[in-house]
Amino acid sequence: VQIWLPLLSSVSFLMGKAVKKLFGFGPVATVSIEFNDMDTRRVIDMPAKDDEKVQRVPVVRGEEGISGRIVITPVDGKRFEHTGIKVELIGQIVLSYERVEKQDFTSVVRQLEPAGEVSSERVLEFDFPTVDKQFDSYAGLNAQLRYFV
């Protein structure tokens, strides 16, 4: 069993800069995920949604664990409160015939930190050592099967 995990680089809202500044919306932090063993793990190129870009994704075998760290950096040194920080490994099937239909077939959650406040860069380790990844990832015209963190 081989699994492709999309790499997440940052999280932010999808609003225009002017609107964000006017109403005080926008990202309060940059969140990045770094997987362990990336320097030794096989990586493949997957076409992105717009067909021109290519996304590099690591290959994880079904019996292998998935671990890494999440780095949370507040924007402009500001602090923010949160209701808890968790990481989730999701297995999902996406069918796209007349409309896109998504169904999660596995979901494992790890609570990394209880509710609190972040005022400086925070590094949180995560590990999914024995998650049953029973299906191979697949990307076709009308269906996708994928795992992501």
Secondary structure, 3 states (H helix, E strand, C coil): CEEECCCCCCCCCCCCHHHHHHHCCCCCEEEEEEECCCCCCCEEEEECCCCCCEEEEEEEECCCCEEEEEEEEEHHHCCEEECCEEEEEEEEEEEECCCEEEEEEEEEEEEEECCEEECCCEEEEEEECCCCCCCCCEECCCEEEEEEC
